[in-house]
Amino acid sequence: MDLEILIPALFVLIVGTIIFLTIYFSKKAVVKRKLKKAVDRKISEFISGDIAKVVGTVEFVGEPLIAPLSGRPCAYYYVLVEELISTGKSSHWQKMIEREVGGKFVIRDGRYRACIATDSSVKSYIIMDRKYSSGFMNNPTENLELFLKKHGQSAEGLLGLNRKLRYKEGILEKDECIAVMGRGEWKTAVSVQLPESFGRVLLITGADNEPVYMSDDPDTVKTTYPGL
């Protein structure tokens, strides 16, 4: 084959492979794939030791968290701040701040509840439903400014000019439907620092050296049994 054809073809193949692998192994793709392929089970049907996916609605326990960018009450939030970096003829978005914080909450399915073990590693994909930006002639809001300062950053760069930033936030809200996958163990509510009135709760932990997988993506909350 002519080298003038072979070399560009190989370049396209290599670039295409890199893009495919980057997408396939991204956190979003991994979490969605795990949850969509998981065996799903109602909380009430779990036997201690089972590894499966449960789907339920978010219920706050105590005071909710406040999402830092939008000010919304929530059980969990994920925030990503990126800066546009220009290098000659090209530019790319570079991660500046990434924060993922969970509060105290349970997942409810009818009268049964499940909670995630506080010491478990969690791999989540939360839909980013709030997006903001700041830059030239576009000052950040007070909430955005406070968030940057809290993490040792500033909206301004050299010469006091605004940096080109974009901000994304996703949360788990009260009564939102989510999917969680892991190993379940039945515990008394008191033993896991939950209200005694909850009775027994299903404690979900990571299984077989894997984290707990969690998402509010509509594709992941589909089940083989009638919905909530």
C-alpha positions in Angstrom: 0.0 0.0 0.0 1.2 3.5 -0.8 2.8 5.2 2.3 0.9 8.4 1.4 -2.3 6.5 2.1 -1.0 4.1 4.8 0.4 6.7 7.2 -2.8 8.9 7.3 -4.9 5.8 7.7 -2.8 4.6 10.6 -3.0 8.0 12.2 -6.8 8.1 11.9 -7.0 4.5 13.4 -4.8 5.4 16.3 -6.7 8.6 17.1 -10.0 6.8 16.7 -8.9 4.0 19.1 -7.7 6.5 21.7 -11.0 8.4 21.6 -13.0 5.1 21.8 -11.0 3.9 24.8 -11.2 7.3 26.5 -15.0 7.2 26.2 -15.4 3.5 27.0 -13.4 3.7 30.2 -14.7 7.1 31.4 -16.4 7.2 34.8 -19.8 7.9 33.2 -19.5 4.9 30.9 -18.2 2.5 33.5 -20.9 3.4 36.1 -23.8 3.3 33.5 -22.5 -0.1 32.2 -22.2 -1.6 35.6 -25.7 -0.5 36.7 -27.4 -1.4 33.4 -25.9 -4.9 33.4 -26.5 -5.6 37.1 -29.1 -7.9 38.5 -31.8 -5.7 40.0 -33.7 -6.5 43.2 -36.3 -4.8 45.3 -34.9 -3.8 48.7 -37.4 -6.1 50.4 -36.2 -9.1 48.5 -32.5 -8.7 49.4 -30.9 -11.5 51.5 -27.8 -10.4 53.4 -24.7 -11.0 51.2 -26.5 -10.5 47.9 -24.8 -8.3 45.3 -27.3 -6.5 43.1 -28.8 -3.2 42.2 -31.6 -1.4 44.1 -33.7 1.4 42.8 -35.4 3.8 45.1 -36.1 7.5 45.9 -33.8 9.7 47.9 -34.9 10.5 51.5 -32.9 13.0 53.6 -31.9 12.1 57.1 -31.5 15.3 59.2 -30.4 18.5 57.5 -29.6 18.2 53.8 -26.4 19.5 52.2 -26.5 22.7 50.2 -25.1 22.5 46.7 -22.3 25.1 46.5 -23.1 26.6 43.1 -26.9 26.6 42.9 -27.7 26.7 46.6 -30.2 23.8 46.3 -30.8 21.4 49.2 -29.5 17.9 48.3 -28.3 14.6 49.6 -25.2 14.5 47.4 -23.4 16.9 45.0 -20.7 16.8 42.3 -19.0 19.9 41.1 -16.5 20.3 38.3 -14.7 23.6 37.4 -12.6 23.7 34.3 -10.4 26.4 32.7 -9.9 26.9 29.0 -6.2 26.7 28.3 -4.9 28.0 25.0 -1.6 26.8 23.6 -0.8 28.4 20.3 -3.2 27.2 17.7 -5.1 24.8 20.0 -7.0 25.0 23.2 -8.5 22.5 25.8 -10.4 22.4 29.0 -8.3 21.7 32.0 -9.8 20.4 35.3 -9.3 23.0 38.1 -11.6 21.8 40.9 -13.5 18.6 41.3 -15.6 18.0 44.4 -17.9 15.1 45.3 -19.7 15.2 48.6 -22.3 13.0 50.2 -24.6 13.8 53.1 -26.7 11.5 55.3 -29.6 10.0 53.3 -31.4 6.7 52.5 -32.9 5.2 49.4 -36.5 4.2 49.9 -38.6 1.6 48.1 -42.1 1.6 49.6 -41.6 1.1 53.3 -38.1 -0.4 53.0 -34.9 1.6 53.1 -31.3 1.2 52.1 -28.2 3.3 52.9 -24.6 3.4 51.6 -21.9 2.6 54.2 -20.1 5.8 55.1 -16.7 4.1 54.8 -17.4 2.7 51.3 -15.8 4.0 48.1 -18.5 5.3 45.8 -18.2 5.6 42.0 -21.0 7.8 40.8 -22.4 9.4 37.7 -24.6 12.3 38.6 -26.3 14.2 35.8 -24.9 17.7 35.6 -28.1 19.8 35.4 -26.6 23.2 36.3 -23.9 24.9 34.2 -22.3 28.3 34.5 -19.5 30.2 33.0 -17.3 33.3 33.6 -14.7 35.1 31.6 -14.1 38.2 29.6 -17.0 40.7 30.3 -18.7 37.9 32.3 -18.1 38.0 36.0 -18.9 35.0 38.2 -21.9 35.0 40.5 -21.3 35.4 44.3 -21.7 31.6 44.8 -19.2 30.8 42.1 -16.7 33.3 43.6 -17.1 31.9 47.1 -16.6 28.3 45.8 -13.4 29.3 44.0 -12.0 31.1 47.1 -12.9 28.2 49.3 -10.6 26.0 47.1 -7.8 28.5 46.9 -8.7 29.7 43.4 -9.7 33.0 41.8 -11.8 33.9 38.8 -9.1 36.4 37.8 -5.8 35.7 36.2 -2.9 37.9 35.2 -3.5 41.6 35.0 -6.8 41.1 36.9 -8.5 39.8 33.8 -11.2 37.1 34.2 -10.1 33.6 33.4 -12.2 31.6 31.0 -14.0 29.1 33.3 -16.9 26.8 33.1 -18.7 25.3 36.1 -20.9 22.2 36.2 -23.0 20.9 39.1 -25.1 17.8 39.6 -27.1 16.8 42.7 -29.3 14.1 44.2 -32.5 15.8 45.3 -35.2 14.7 47.7 -37.6 12.1 46.1 -35.3 11.7 43.1 -35.1 8.2 41.7 -31.6 6.7 41.8 -29.9 3.3 41.3 -27.3 1.9 43.6 -25.3 -1.4 43.3 -23.3 -3.2 45.9 -23.4 -5.9 48.5 -26.4 -5.7 50.9 -26.4 -6.5 54.6 -29.5 -6.1 56.8 -28.8 -4.0 59.9 -30.7 -2.3 62.7 -31.1 1.4 61.9 -29.6 2.3 65.2 -26.4 0.3 64.5 -25.7 2.5 61.4 -26.6 5.8 63.1 -30.1 6.1 61.6 -33.4 6.9 63.4 -34.7 3.9 65.4 -38.1 4.4 63.7 -36.6 3.1 60.5 -36.4 -0.4 62.0 -34.1 -2.5 59.7 -32.2 -1.0 56.8 -30.2 -2.5 54.0 -26.5 -1.4 54.3 -24.9 -1.3 50.9 -21.1 -1.7 50.6 -18.6 -2.3 47.8 -18.3 -5.9 46.7 -15.3 -7.9 45.6 -12.8 -5.0 45.8 -15.1 -2.8 43.8 -16.8 0.5 44.9 -20.5 1.1 45.3 -21.9 2.3 42.0 -24.6 5.0 42.0 -26.4 7.1 39.4 -29.5 9.2 38.8 -29.3 8.7 35.0 -32.7 7.5 33.6 -31.0 4.6 31.8 -29.7 3.2 35.0 -33.0 3.2 37.1 -34.9 0.9 34.8 -35.8 -2.4 36.4 -37.2 -5.8 35.5 -40.0 -5.3 38.0 -42.8 -2.7 38.1 -41.4 0.8 38.8 -41.7 2.9 41.9 
